[in-house]
């Protein structure tokens, strides 16, 4: 699991570097391209945090001492907080069209209307 997290971070960093280089070289790209590159990296980092948390849970399952359980609780709380704030920033920075696509929105006369729904696999509401 830790290898998966490291691989995810490495590939996300490479992708972000390529996008940043293209934005730097191609000056005629829209201003939103920078924001999209940053948000994409943030999303992948959130995935990597989930892998790291899973690795810690598996490690604690193998060697369960009270000290390990306390460390796992602290790590889980910190990583959950990091993921929460990262996802919150991503959600705030995403354009209405991107939010609508994620939430199954319909477009009517140029206005994106997001369907209010709760995804059970996610802790975020579409807004």
N, C-alpha and C positions, 0 to 999 in steps of 0.2 A: 504494500500500500504506500509506503514511503517512497519507493521507486516511482510508482505511478504519479505521486504528487510532484516529485522532482522533475519527471519527464513532462508533466503538464505545464509546470512553471517554465521549463526550458523552451518548450515549443511555443508557448504563449509569448515569451520574451522575444523569440526569433520573429514570430509573426508581427509583434508590435514594432520591432526594429525595422522590418521591411516596410510596414505601413508608414512609419515615421520618415524613413528615407524617401519613399515615394512622395509623401506630402512635401518634404523639404525640396526635392528636385522639381516636382511639378507644381509650380507656384499658382497655377490656374485652378487648382482643386478647391472645392467649396470649403468654407470655414468649418463646417460641421464635420469634415473628414478627420480633423484632429480629435474632436470630441468622440467620434465613433471609434477611433483607434484606442483611445484611453479607456472607453467603456468596455470594449472587447477584451482588453487586457484585464480589467477589473473582474469581468465575468469569469474568465479562466482562473484568476487567482482565487475566486470564491470556490470554484470546483476543486482546486488544489487544497484549500483549507479543509474541505469535506474529506478528501483522501487522507490528509494528515490526522484528522480526528478519528477516522476509521482505523488507522494504524495504531493510534494510541489506545483505542478501545480493545483491539486485538492483543496488543502487548499486555494490557492489564488483565485480560482474560487468561493469559498464559501464566502470569506470575501475580496472583492477587494477594497483595499485602495491604494493610490499612494505609500505609504510606503511599503505595501506588494508587490506591483508590482516591485518596485525597488529591494527589497530583493530577489524576485524570479529571477529577471534578473541576479543579482550577483551570486546567488546560481547556476542557470543554467549555467552560464559561467564557474564557478569553476568546477562543476561536468562534464561538457562537456570537459574541458581541462584535468581533471583527467582521464576520460574515453579515450580520444584521446591518451595520453601518455602511459596509461596502455595497450591499444590495440596495439600501436606502438611497445612497448617492447615485447609483446606476439608475434607479427608478426615477429619481428627480431629474437627472440629466437627459434621459431618453426623450426623444421627440414624441409628440402625440401619435404619429404614424407608427413608430416602433412599439409603443405601448399597446396600440390597437391591434397590431399583428400578433403580439404575444397573448392577447386576451381574446382573440377571435372576433375582432371588430369588423363592422360592416361600414363601407364608405357610401354616404349618400350626399350627392351634390357637393362634393369636395370636402365634406366635413366627416372626420372619423368619429364614429360613435362606438365607444368601447362597451362591451357587454359586461356587466358586473357579474363576477363569478369567483368562487373560491376553489382553488385547485388543492386537492387533498395532499398532493405530493410536495406542495410548496407552502410556505408560511406567509406568502404575500397575496394581498388582494389586488386585482387589476383595477386601476383607477385611471 
